[in-house]
Amino acid sequence: MTYPLDPNLFTDDVKLDPTRAGFGRGLKAAGEANEAIVALCADLTESTQMHLFKEAFPKRFIEIGVAEQNLVTVASGMARAGKIPFTSSYAAFSPGRNWEQIRTTIALNNQPVKIVGSHAGIYTGKDGATHQMLEDIALMRVLPRMVVVAPGDAIEAEKATKAIAENGQPSYIRLAREKTPVFSLDESPFEIGKAYVLKEGTDVALMGTGTMTYQLLLAAKILAEQGINAEVVHVPTIKPLDDETILASAKKTGRVITAEEAQIASGFGSAIAELLSEKLPMPVKRFGVQDRFGESGDPKDIFKSLRLTGEQFAEDIAKWCEETPRYHQEA
């Protein structure tokens, strides 16, 4: 399947838009298409961009207040009554504060509540370590029945929101606060459970989720200038994984890099490593936050200090490829 990319991807004209804005547009559109959709917020309506839905459908919006445990518990009851609830808060609070209620009232009871974790990751920079939720991927992917999605850009966030609105499953969508580069187009595909090859390559597979996919595209461009032909695979659905696409790319390249704007322990890279260890063992290098908290500062500076930029990826990947042999090459 071809995946068209924005032609301005590597120029100063690349569009910037926060993924939370894409969610806001997607939720409003989903609400227009399905009257069963309701929205609940924990006193962060404009910050999470849920205000677009509130303004369009005031009778289908509930302000819970600063009570995140109640937020998801009420949503579970509404789902049991036949509604499709979306809940929104900062990811530091939901799922950070109410994980037990999500586990017991939503996942265990298999209720199709949609949990929106906004302001996740390092792009929450100046709010500091307390608000930079880096553990949410690990927390949510371990829950049985939970779908976990990390859109790569605002266009994909809008598509993902519409998709989880109709999937009939408990679902978590991870969003960033600041504007990030938009690499996809309206016609680029999105389907829950699918991964997409954005650039074909043979020397190493760069697999990214969320905002890190753009940085891997930058890294691949730099690596190509050094004679390393990297394949870039975008994995917006962390659970369930697209085993077929991931294994095919790994088999072709024989080496895998993963990148996420989150803790690497039990996160996206761990999910890829688990799959490969069981079905196609080979070298895997995980990039992400390594057993530390964030810090207050400009997001660009924090990304650099954690070596999570495209330029730094290219430098580290080139060194790793020089030291690490390829496995499972096709004849």
N, C-alpha and C positions, 0 to 999 in steps of 0.2 A: 504494500500500500504506500503510495507516494504521500509525502507530508510537505505541503508548500510552506516555505518560510518567508517572512517579511523581507523584501529586497533591500531594505534599509538597515538590516540586522547589524552590520559592522560599520555603520556610518554615524555621524553626529545627528542624523535625522531619525534615529531609531525612536519609536514611540515609547513613552514612559507612562505607566498607569498602575496604581496599586491593585493587587489581586482582590482586595476587599471591595473595591469599586465594581469589579466584574461580578462578584457575588451579589452585591446590591441590585445590579441590573438583572441578573439571572433570577433572583428571588421574585422580583416584581413581575417578570415575564412568566415565571412558573405560576404565580398567583393568578395571573390573568387567564392562564390555560386550565387551572384546576381550582375550583372553589373549596375543595377540602383542605387546601394548604392554609395553615395558620402560622403566625410568628410570635415568638416570645423572646424578650430581651431582659438582661440584667442591668438596666440603667446605663446602657452604652449604645443607644439606638443609632445615633449619627456616627459614632466612632466605628461601629461595625457595618455601617451602611444599610442597616435594616430600616432606616427612616423612609426609604423609597417605598417599601411595602406598607409601612404604617400610614403614610400619606395617601396611598392608593386604596388601601383596604382597612380603614380604622377599626371596623367592627371585627376584623379577624386578627387584630394585634393585641397582645397582652404585655403590659409592662410589669414584670415581676419585682423589680427593684434589686438591691444588692443582696441577693439570696440565691446563690448559684445552685445549692442543693435542691431548693424548691423549684428552681427553673426547670431542671430536667425531670424532676418527679411529676410536676404538673403536666409537662409535655408528654410523659409516658401515659398518664391517664387520658389525655386528649387523644393520643394515638389509639388507645384501647377503645375509645368511643367512635373511632372511624375517621379522625382527622389525620393530616400529615403535618406534624409540627416541625418547624425549624427553630432552634434555640441559638442565640448568639451572645457571646461575651468575649473577653480576652482569653486566649488559650491558657494563660497562667492561672485563670480562675475556673475555666471550663474547657478541658477536663482536669486542670490542675487542682482545683479545690473540691470537685464533686465527683471524682472518679468512682467512688463506691456506689453512689446513687445511679450513675450511668451503668455500671456493671449490673446492679441488682434490678433496677426498675426498667431499664431499656434492653440491655443485651440479653440478660437471663430470660426475660419475658418476650424477647424477639419483637419488640415494638419499633415501628419504622420512624423513629425520631431522628432528625438530622441535626447533628451537633456542629456548630460553626465556631471554630477556634480562631479568632482574629488576633492580629498583633503577635503572631508566633515568630519565633526565631530572632535573628540578630538585627533585622531591620527595625526593631523596637528600640534601637540603640540608646537614646538619651534617657529612657525610662529606667535603665539599669538592669542588673541581674535578676531582680525580683520579677520583672515583667518580661524578660526575654525567655519565653518558654521553649526549652530545648529538649524536653523529655516527652513531649506529647506523642510523637510517632511511636515510641516504645510503649507508652501507656495504652494507646488505642489499638495498636495492631495485635496485642496479646489477647484482646477480648474476643471470645467466640462470637461469630456472626457479624462482627463489626467491619464495615467497608471503610477503608482509609484512603483519602484522596488528597494529594498535594499539587494543586494546579501550578503550571509553569509560568503563566502570565495571566493578565486580566481577561483576555478573550477566552482562554481556557477555563478560567474560574467561572465565567458566566455559563459556559457549556456544562461544566461539571455540576453546577448548582441545579440546572434544569434536569440533568440526568439523575441525580440522587433524589430529586423530588418524586421521581416515578419508579424507583427501583424496588420499593416495598421492603427495604432492609434498614436496620440501624446503620447510620453512616456518619463519618467524621470528615470534615473538610478543613484543611489548614490554610490560613491566609496570612499575608504580610501587611504591615502597616504602610510602609513607604512605597513610592512609585518604583517600579522595576521595569526593565526592558520587556517589550512585547515582541516575541519572536514568531508567534503564530499568526495566522490570518483567519478570517471568518470561515473560509472554506477548509481550513485544516481539520482533520478528523479528531473526534474525541468519543471514546466509548469506555465505560467503566470496565476495568479489567484488561485494558489493552495498553501495550507499550508501542512506541513508534521510533523507527530508525530515521533520524533527521539527517544524518550524513553517513554514507557508506565508507567502510574502511577495512583494513586487513591486519594491522599491526597490534591494535589494542582496542578494547571496547570501553568507551566512557559512558557510564550509566548514571544519569542524574534524575533527581525528582525535585519538584518545586522550583524555586528560584535558581538553584544550582545548575539546571540544564543550560541556561544561557551562558554561564561561566564556562561550562564544558565546551560549548560551541566556540567560544573565544579561544579556549585552550587548543582545540582541534585545529583552528586556523593557524595558530602560532606553530604548532607541532608540524603541520604540513610544510611550513617554510624550512623546517629542520630535517625533512625527509621522513617523518613518521606519519603514516597514514592511519589516523584514528577514526574509528566508527563512533558515532554519538547516538545513544539510545535514550529517549525521553520516557520516563516511567512515572506518569502522573498518578496511577493507581498503585499504591503500596500494598494494599490488600483488597482483593486477591491479585496476586502477581500474574503477569502474562508469561507463564513458563515457556511457552513455545518461542516467542520472540527473543526472550532473554537467553535461552539456551542456544538458539540458532546463532546469535551474535557472538556468544562466548565460544562456541565451537569453531566459528570462522576465524576468530582473532587469537584465541588461546591465552588471553590475559584480560583481566577485568578490573576497571577502576570504578568505584562508586563515589558519589558526592551528595551530601545533604547539608542543609542548614540546621543541624540538630545534633544531639549526642549520637556518636556512632555506636555506642553500646545499645544493643537491642533495637536499633533503628532500621532505616532503609537499607544501609549497607549490610547489616546483619541478615536481613531477609534475603538479599541476593546471595550472600555467602552460605546461608542455610540451604538454599535451593541447589547451588552448585556443588556443595559438599555431598549432597545425596545423589545427584544425577549426573554431574560432570565436573569432578574435582579439578581445580586449577588455581593458579595464583590470583588472589584478590587483594587489592589495596583499597582501603576505605578512607575517604576524606570527609571530614566533618569536625564537630567539636569533640575533643578528646578528654573526657573526664574532668571537666572544669565548668564553672559558671561563666556567664557573660559579664560585662562591665558597662558602666555608663560611658557614652561617647558617641561620636559621629559613626554611623554604621559603616561607612567606607573605611574608617580607621580600624574598627573592630575586625572587619573582614580581613584586612591586611595583616593584623596581628595574629589572626588564626590561620593565615595562609589559605584563604578560601576565595581568592580571585582567579580569574582566567589566566592571567600572566603567571601567577605563582603555581597554579595547577600545571601549566605547560612545563615549567622548570622541574617540578617534582616528578611529573609523569615521565619526562624524558630520561631522568636519572634512574627511575624505577625500571623502565623498559630496558635500559642498558644493563641493569643488574639481574633482571628476571627473565628466564627463558619462557618461551611460549609452549603451551600444552594443547593437546587435542587438535592439532592442525588438520584441516581436511587434505586429503591426497590430491 
